[in-house]
Amino acid sequence: MSQSIFIALAGVLSIVSMPIIIKLCKKFSLYDYQNARKIHSGNIPRLGGVGIFLSFIISSSIFIIKTSPANLNRILPILIAGTIVFLFALLDDILTLPALAKLIVQLIAVSVVVFNGFHFKQIFSWVLPTPLSFIITFCWILGVINAYNLIDGLDGLCGSFSISTIITLGVLYTLTGNPESILCFILAASVFGFLCFNWPPAKLFMGDAGSQFLGFMISVFPLFDSSNVFEFNKLLIMLVITAFPVFDTIAAIWRRIRDKKPIMSADRSHLHHKLLNMGYSKKGALYLLCFLQVLLCISVVISYFLGARRGMALLIESTAFVTLFFSFVHYTNRAVILKQKNEAAAAEQEATEESAGTPEEKE
C-alpha cells in the first residue's frame, strides 16, 4: 500500500475535523483568551490541536498496523508519551492548570521516551556517557515543548515553523533510508490541515494542546538511530531548524530573570512582537520569519550532502546567522522603544506648556 495514501488520509482528516472543532468551541465557549503575549482580538476557538493530534494518531496507527506491525513496539513509546503531553495540555486549555503540574506531566512523558532508548547518543564524534546523554535529552525535549508553546503568539507562526521543521526531518530520514520518514510526513499533513484555518486572519488556534504536542514530536522525531552523517551533526541540525522558537525562549527566560519576573509569565517582548513594534504588519512579520525558517531548513538539507565535517561548518554558520538576526532585531527594537519614549515625553512636555500658557496669555 502506497505511503502517500496515509499522508493524504492525515491531511483530509485534519481539514475535515477543523470546522467541526470550530463549531464545538463556539457551542461550549472554548475561546483563546488574551494575555500579555497574545495580539489577537475577538473570540477565536482554541482547540485546533485536537484535529492535529487525532489526524496524526489515526493515520499513523493505521499505517503501522497495515504495513509494519512489527515496528509498533519500537514506535509505541513515542505515541504514548505524545498522547500524555497532548491530553494534559488539552486539560490545561480547558481548565488552566498550575505550571508545576504541567512540568511534572512533561517529565513523565519524557521519561517514557528516554528510558525506552530514545536519546542523543553522540555530539559530533564524541560518544556521550549514558547519564549525560539522558540529561541532555531531558533538557532538550522539555525545552522544545515549551519553546513551541511560547512562540505560538502570531497567526500561522507556530504551525509554519512546525511544518517546515517536520518536513525537513522527513527529507533527512528519506535520504538516510529511515522508515520513520513517513511519520514525519503524516504529521506535516496534519499540521497543513490546521494551517488552512490558522493562516491570517485565523479562524482557529491550536491551543497549548497543539503547540506542546508539536513541540514534543519535533523534539523526539530525530532520536531514531540514523546514518553516520546525521548522527554526527544531529544535535546541531536540530538546533538550527528549531532555532527561532528555541532562541526566543532562551531570550525570554533571560529577560524575565533580569527583570525579576516569574519565568512562566507572559509578555510582549517575543521575536514577533519586536518585529511588529519595528513597523512590520502581522503578515509581514509572519512572511519574513517563514522565509528565514525555510532558508535554515534548506541549509540543513545541504549540510547532509556536504558530509559530516563540512556540513558541521555550514550548520555553525547558520546558527551564527540566527544569533546575528536576533541581535539585530533586539537592538533595533530597543532603539525604536527609546525613540517612542522620547517622542512621548516631548509631546507631554509640549502639552503641559500649552495648557499652562505664558504670563502674558494668562493676563
Salt bridges, closest charged atoms under 4 A:
ASP32 OD2 - LYS38 NZ 3.01
ASP32 OD2 - HIS40 NE2 3.67
ASP32 OD1 - ARG46 NE 3.82
ASP92 OD2 - LYS102 NZ 3.37
ASP93 OD1 - ARG46 NH2 2.93
GLU180 OE2 - ARG74 NH1 2.33
ASP225 OD1 - LYS121 NZ 3.30
GLU231 OE2 - LYS234 NZ 2.73
ASP248 OD2 - HIS270 ND1 2.70
ASP259 OD1 - ARG258 NE 3.05
ASP267 OD2 - ARG255 NE 3.17
ASP267 OD2 - ARG256 NE 3.26
ASP267 OD1 - HIS270 NE2 3.75
